[in-house]
């Protein structure tokens, strides 16, 4: 689908719809990356870093 970005055809509602769609997409990407990060980091232990925090 082709969107014309000229100022006379690009109203405020379309700008807000695109902005909200961008926020939704970026939020979903952040959640996916966070899940992968947690899965990868759950296998490693941070015993040395947590021990240094306790002292």
Secondary structure, DSSP 8 states (H G I E B T S, - for coil): ------TTT--HHHHHHHHHHHHHHHHHHHHHHHHHHHHHHTSS--HHHHHHHH-
